[in-house]
Amino acid sequence: MGGVGSARASMRLSALFSKAEPIKCSGPTCSTPTINCSLLLLLLLSLIQLSGPVAAILSGALPVDWDQFGVGVAFLIGGEVVRRPIFCLLRVLYLRRAVGLSDAEITDIVGTRLSLPQDWLPNLLADPRTKTRIKICDVLFRKGGHVFTLTSTIIFNAFVVDDLGALVLSVSLCSVLLVMVQAIAISLFRGAAHRGHWWWLSWLFGAADRIRDGRLGQQNAMMGSTSMMWGIVASAGIALLGLPPQEDAEKLWALATQLVLLPLTYGDAMGEIIGTPFGRHRFKVKGLGEINEKSLEGCAAVFLGSLIPGLIVLGTGAADPCAIPAAWGLAAAIAVLTTITETIAFRSTDNFVIPACNAVLVVIWWHVGLAVDEGNDAYDVLDSFDSRNHSLAVKSPAFGNTPTYGLVE
């Protein structure tokens, strides 16, 4: 009996993704040249993002611990290989059980969507009940993956790979490989004859292809991944240029990393988690997708989601608040800046804009803090600025007048 049941279940899954007919809609579909150009552009942006760390490594500006790099690549690939299929399977289950979509409708969602007509999404969301539950679906699986990936990156940096060069190169390389495989899959398997293949190929996107982005859902997900890596690489570069070397100011770098990445991880996610189902005061924004809007409630959630994690880090001692002058004020300023940049950034580029702008603010705040504290009894800033490594030697009476880098290390 168990064998018969398994066979029937297998036949049902096969029927779901290979025999189901697409939704009958009218209107034009995306042209092949447009699709190919968008994929090439995304791939080019991803490769340019990788070229930055590679150039820094070859020039000697960014040393790499190659053992940690290997561990980092294995950690990142292993985590995503496990996460993405699970999120895809859970989304299919939710769409079938909670939303009540048919096999054909689910097949259209997990496929490339680029061959679907222009009115596919409006027809899918015509029923208010379906529209509401699809909003919840997007929040659960798109932003759930966002939080998982970025939280893993923070843990990865804190406990697995603490070498900056290994961290930046591993996440950058893995991003390029992911976008490359995604682009190949869309290019080769987007026709109606390949609909059944997307039961497995959809795992490449890990349910990050937001349903309400319509036919551009997968491109939006690819743009989000690329811009996130651009953000991590750019923020690391800004810190390298503006802060003392990591080996000389470990506490400063630890706090700066938390303050830059936590708003992207939780503030950005809270904007959609609260704004999508509960937002009432909505306004249009620019973005890659068929529905581009935000809400005032979502903006408030971004602010709180950016502020509270920063305060927790400072209050619990997870990072040393003495490493940056007036760190509590910096956490509040970063929350305000994150809310502004997340709101005005072109959708899917906020993953770049948020950490890059936050990194600039951290660097400026640190330098201004040193200038303000100059001459103070607590911080005797020496005239020993080293232009080679961009570091300031600081002598603190509280620590035996021992020269240190940053404020208190």
Disulfide bonds with the S-S distance in Angstrom:
none
